[in-house]
Structure formats: C-alpha cells, structure tokens
Amino acid sequence: MTNGSASKWMEDRGGVLNASSAINEALGIAMMRWQHVESSLYVVAHCLMRTDYETSSTCFFLIRSADQKLNLCSKLIHNRFGDVKENCPEWRAIARNVEDAVKVRNGMAHFELGLMRVSDVNADEFELVLTPHHLDPGRLQRDGTSKMLSSAGLRENADGFLELAKEILHFTKNRIPGAERRIRRLPPVARDWIDPLMKQSVPDANQTAPKR
C-alpha cells in the first residue's frame, strides 16, 4: 500500500500515534546509531592524514556524502598499505559492510510509510513498514516485490551500525601505526564516545553487514 493508503488505514482505526510509534522509535534509534559509523570513519581518516584535529575535521566533514567519506578512507588506506587486497584484507571486508550500510541508511532517509499484510487469514492485519516511494518507477525488484524495512529490521540495523562502528575503531587501533597515540590526543568530546566502544567486544566483520 502507498503512503496515502497507510494514512487512511490508520485514520479508520483512530490510532495514528499508536500504530506508528514502534516504527518511529526504531527509525530514530537507527538514524542516531548511524552517526557512530560516520564518526568512526572520521577516526580512520584522522589517523591516516596525520594532520592536527582541526584540519582533519575540517577536511572530513566538508564531505557530505557517506559514500565519499568512505572513498576518502579507502584512498588513505591504499596510500598507506598499497595493495589492499594483499596487505589489508580486513579493510576490504569492512568497506563492503559500510557500502551496504550506506544503502540501508539512505533507505531510512528516503523511504516512505507503507503497509505490509502480515496475515493470509485476516485481510485487515497489517504492519507499518518503510518502502521506496510509490512514485519511484524503480521501486520494484525483479521478482515484482519491493524492498522494505520493518520495525524489527530497523532495530536490527541499528545494532548492526553500532557493531560496524566498533569494528572500524578496532581496525584503526590494531592496523594503523600510531593510531592509539593520535586517538588519545583527540579532544574529550571525541574520546567520550570512542573509549566505551573501544572497550567492547567486536564481532567478525562478516557478521556486521546490515540487513536489507
């Protein structure tokens, strides 16, 4: 169903806030968690650029696109390690997961509210989900279905974003020479969120891929 159909379905039942509260909360948490991913990419760039905090921050946050922030980090990794496939395979796995995460995050930002029927028995039993805009001609996949993000899927991706950020930070600490020293010299506002993530356990990079 389209956004208009979803609104009509909720209005007919008189519970707009109750019907949408779960997905609104899940979306808000996921979007807040995404900032951990971009911030951890900044730490990679900062440690490899070897500039002062003000300069690396200005350069990195001048870039608005998450894709381009990742590209900057990948270029810096290549400059440091040479053949990344041969000399730094950990980054290849992380970069693939970040690429997938960017696609999911963009969906969260640009999808609209829709309805998914959750029961073959009860025709009036639906779940609110996020789907590509109904005016987007490319919204349908080859099998005729559309991508969607449910409340459960959003919560799962929120957890995945956090794990991915931890994976990036631990990669930085363990693989980039001098990273620990440069991280220690970051201002308190940065260390307040880096230190707790550094201390937490990190799953294998293959397990941090976001769920679509």
Secondary structure, DSSP 8 states (H G I E B T S, - for coil): --HHHHHHHHHHHT-HHHHHHHHHHHHHHHHHHHHHHHHHHHHHHHHHH---HHHHHHHHHH---HHHHHHHHHHHHHHHHSSHHHH-HHHHHHHHHHHHHHHHHHHHHH-EEEEEE--SS-TT-EEEEEE--TT-TT-B-TTS-B--B-HHHHHHHHHHHHHHHHHHHHHHHHHSTTHHHHHHTS-HHHHHHHHHHHHS----GGG-----
